[in-house]
Amino acid sequence: MNWFIHSCVSIKIITTKNDVFYFKVPSGYLGGSVEVYDKHNKQILYRRIERQKVLVDFFFNQPGTYTVVVRKSDRTRDGYTVGQAISYSKTG
């Protein structure tokens, strides 16, 4: 598999071998969420972040472009959501 990854600075990618996307988020993202979207912006996965290291398994997904969004709600007075996106392509 070939992976093309664009990542934000604070998310550390550990591995992308064997259709697995394994990364580490800052501790401030605990309690947040990981969402995966396909090329049509259809959400295919939603998971709460309970540990700093997060594993997303793409074994059963078709080759294509996916977007992984890491979010942590920030209850500021403006109500903004803090989030980062990781884009990559899985080719067969």
C-alpha positions in Angstrom: 0.0 0.0 0.0 1.1 3.6 -0.7 0.0 6.3 1.7 0.1 10.0 1.0 -0.1 11.8 4.3 -0.6 15.5 5.2 -0.6 15.9 8.9 -0.7 18.7 11.4 2.3 19.4 13.7 0.8 18.3 17.0 -0.4 14.8 15.7 2.4 12.3 15.6 2.0 9.5 13.0 3.4 6.2 14.4 2.8 3.9 11.5 0.7 3.4 8.4 1.7 -0.2 7.7 -0.8 -3.1 6.8 -3.8 -0.8 6.2 -3.5 0.5 9.8 -3.3 4.2 10.6 -1.8 4.6 14.1 -1.1 8.0 15.5 -0.6 9.9 18.8 -2.6 12.9 19.8 -1.7 15.5 22.5 -3.2 14.8 25.9 -5.5 17.8 25.4 -7.5 15.8 22.9 -8.5 13.1 25.4 -12.3 13.0 25.5 -12.5 14.3 22.0 -13.3 12.3 18.9 -11.8 10.8 15.8 -14.0 10.9 12.6 -13.1 9.3 9.3 -14.7 10.6 6.0 -14.5 9.0 2.5 -14.0 11.0 -0.7 -17.7 11.9 -0.8 -17.5 13.4 2.7 -19.6 10.6 4.1 -18.7 9.7 7.7 -17.6 6.1 7.9 -16.2 6.1 11.5 -16.7 8.0 14.8 -14.8 7.1 17.9 -14.2 8.9 21.2 -10.5 9.4 22.1 -9.8 7.5 25.4 -6.0 7.2 25.0 -3.3 9.3 23.4 -2.5 6.5 20.9 -5.3 5.9 18.4 -5.5 3.1 15.8 -7.8 3.3 12.8 -8.0 0.0 10.7 -8.7 0.5 7.0 -8.3 -3.2 6.0 -11.9 -3.5 4.9 -12.1 -0.1 3.2 -11.6 0.3 -0.6 -8.6 2.1 -1.9 -9.3 5.9 -2.1 -8.9 9.1 -0.3 -9.9 9.4 3.3 -9.9 12.3 5.8 -9.3 11.6 9.5 -10.5 14.5 11.7 -9.4 14.8 15.3 -11.7 17.0 17.4 -11.8 18.3 20.9 -14.7 20.5 21.9 -13.4 23.7 23.5 -16.0 25.4 25.7 -14.8 28.9 25.2 -17.2 31.8 25.2 -17.3 31.7 21.4 -18.1 27.9 21.4 -15.5 27.1 18.7 -14.4 23.5 18.1 -10.7 22.9 18.1 -9.8 20.2 15.5 -7.1 19.0 13.2 -7.5 17.0 9.9 -5.2 14.4 8.5 -5.7 13.6 4.8 -4.2 10.6 3.0 -4.8 8.3 0.1 -4.8 4.5 0.2 -3.9 2.9 -3.1 -4.3 -0.7 -4.0 
